[in-house]
Amino acid sequence: TGTVAHCRCSKCYSLPIRKRIRKRTSALTLLSLPEEVLLCVLPYLSAEDLLCIRAVHPRLRDVVDNHASLWAKVNFEDTWPVPPVLWLFERAAEKGNFEAAVKLGIAYLYNEGPLLSDEGRADVCGRKASHFFSLAESLRSPMTDPFIWVFIRPPWSPTGSCCKAVVFDHLKAECDNNVEKKGPLLHCLARVLQLFEDDERRSEAISMLEESSQAGCLQSSYLLWEHSRKAAVSMNDPGRYLQCVRTLRNYAAKGCWEAQLSLAKVCCSGNPLGLDTKACTDLVAQFFRILCVFWFSHCSHLFLSRYILVDWLVEVTTMKEFSSLTLHMTLGCVDRYLALRSVPKSRLQLLGIACMVICTRYVSKEILTIREAVWLTDNTYKYEDLVRMMGEVMSVLRGKIRSPTLLDYGEVLLSLLPLERRTTHLFSYICELSLLYSALATPPCAKLACAALLLTRALHHYAPIWPCLLVDYTGFSKEDLVPLSLLLYVKCFNEDVPKDTRHVALNGVRQRFEDEVYQHISTDKVMDYKELCQVLEIPEEETQMESLSSTNQPADVYDFLASPSSANKRRRNDSMQAHRGSFVATPTAELSNQEDTLVGNILDWSLDTSCSGYEGDQEESEPEKDSDCGSGICFGCLLDTSLGRCSGHVPPGGDLGEDPGHVGETMSLSWPGNASGSPRKSWRRCLGRGKSGHPCLDCYPRDPAPDKRKRMDGWMYFKIFI
């Protein structure tokens, strides 16, 4: 019999053919990770992403729900407590999240975000704000000073209900009920009362400081020490003064930075403790070993933008007559923020002015109000933009506003070895020039201050240029400081400063020190590099100088960006704008003395509304002119200098919300009262066409632009282009 071959049709072979299926190894997923690893990974997610992860699997849901540490560490970057996510912020704050607590406190204080009815708004907002401010105060680092008083300090609203006063009263009541929070809260309340003029409130502030000190608040103890020192000095009692210095040494040993600064000054000006020379020098040298380094390698593209921001902030400081310490503190906050968060160019000016608003509240009697700060940016940003940026800054900095500055170390150095008045102005001038350059923000402040002093003494031919006394007290030798001093010289005096599109140098610091108060120190001729090398007793090497300035920007920088057109500026909701003045959640009448003066000193403004500083100068129904002038640090159009044409008008994020087809103009402003003949400030608007590729103004010959309006006397309606 022969074999029969069957086909594989359904008639001859009805059973399906078995296929061999290769088993695949199961891929590792998030669920495969141990719980300990998940607890290390999940805190780096945003709050909204954490909720999405929670909904993926029951195991992840249990991990998220059962571990409060996740909510305490989750971040709310660029997120604000608005109604849809308000519950999320409140849950995180109650679980110990500092960022959520700070943002909620600021949101309720300024009524920015949560939607509340008009009835009893101040009471409701004040009660909520006090709760979350108190929570934030308890969550701050022990190395950070109490800070919530900065937001509720005077001026308070003179009429109607004031939310700041409501917060103050609720915090005062909480001190009686919560012993654990009593120390820092009483310190904050005392700082608020110290800013009032009447003696009764100041006496109450001293009583609160004493009670806070007894509760263990080191900062209150230091403030009481300052008060007692003044009494000891006025009584000219050596015994009481000695005891006062001993108390200061104890506070410095416990970690109070301001006490360490005061102790260093005392030890430099004398030896009241009767210590041997070595012990005294070691105390001061230890102060100079405090490191304060900021490195923002991830935002190196902002170096030029930062330069122009600092130049503008210098002019704001000069116009508002703020102290140099306010300026240095502001830039310290900006640099620390940039070291931790990436900031787009379109928000860099917002960051700078928000830091200045916070710092003026911390150190100045006259504050920069939020409305005035918004007006300084020519309404490029809205009221709520600034409030929210203040929340971002405080949450990123973890409430730490005050940090060591060049001026702090400079005061110690000058108390150790005083200089002539003119040389002191040169030292201050170099310190402010150093703020302009990001390369000079990376060295420790102590070393940079010593290098600035070495350069100052060299430029004014002091001998010896770096005495042994300075070596002993600072711990830095001349050889340690020479490279940094040369870098300071190259950056501050030998390098061409960036210019705007009309080839006008950005000389805000130079103009500030042309004033008679500083004896016109910035107009002095500075020795050349060869002579400086001879004074420093080092060989002149041109290659060394080139290496120091290897990161130089060209003299004619065209990386300045155009302002958003007024037609496309973000506007507030009409109803919100109409009723903002009636809000009682925060004072609306915070006018500084300078504002009152400026209101009466407005000069003859041109009727050309295209140059008006306020958007409100035009009726809403009136079509805005294409040549309407915007302002602020504006980031609409990058100019590619290598190609000589427009390289792009909207960054990849596309978050500018501006019309790339707006036309522009070039304008020039001058200070009417400036007799020194300082350079005129100018700015340019872009004719960019966005992605269509049409060229901007730099691709066409520019006609000289006429002056279209007079300046407000002393007012800096300043435009910045980055």
Secondary structure as UniProt FT lines:
FT   TURN            10..12
FT   HELIX           30..32
FT   HELIX           35..41
FT   HELIX           42..44
FT   HELIX           47..54
FT   TURN            55..56
FT   HELIX           58..66
FT   HELIX           68..73
FT   TURN            77..78
FT   HELIX           83..85
FT   HELIX           86..94
FT   TURN            95..96
FT   HELIX           98..109
FT   TURN            110..111
FT   TURN            119..120
FT   HELIX           121..139
FT   TURN            142..143
FT   HELIX           149..152
FT   HELIX           163..177
FT   TURN            180..181
FT   HELIX           182..194
FT   HELIX           199..214
FT   TURN            215..216
FT   HELIX           218..235
FT   HELIX           238..253
FT   TURN            254..255
FT   HELIX           257..269
FT   TURN            272..273
FT   HELIX           277..288
FT   HELIX           297..302
FT   HELIX           303..320
FT   HELIX           324..340
FT   HELIX           345..347
FT   HELIX           348..363
FT   HELIX           370..376
FT   TURN            377..379
FT   HELIX           383..396
FT   TURN            397..399
FT   HELIX           406..416
FT   HELIX           421..434
FT   TURN            435..436
FT   HELIX           438..440
FT   HELIX           445..459
FT   TURN            460..461
FT   HELIX           468..474
FT   HELIX           478..489
FT   HELIX           490..494
FT   TURN            501..502
FT   HELIX           508..512
FT   TURN            513..514
FT   HELIX           516..518
FT   TURN            519..520
FT   HELIX           521..523
FT   HELIX           529..536
FT   HELIX           542..548
FT   TURN            549..551
FT   HELIX           566..568
FT   HELIX           574..579
FT   HELIX           580..582
FT   HELIX           593..600
FT   HELIX           609..611
FT   HELIX           615..617
FT   TURN            620..621
FT   TURN            626..627
FT   STRAND          632..634
FT   STRAND          638..640
FT   TURN            641..644
FT   STRAND          645..648
FT   TURN            652..653
FT   TURN            660..661
FT   STRAND          666..669
FT   TURN            672..673
FT   TURN            675..676
FT   STRAND          681..684
FT   HELIX           690..692
FT   HELIX           697..699
FT   TURN            713..714
FT   STRAND          719..721
//
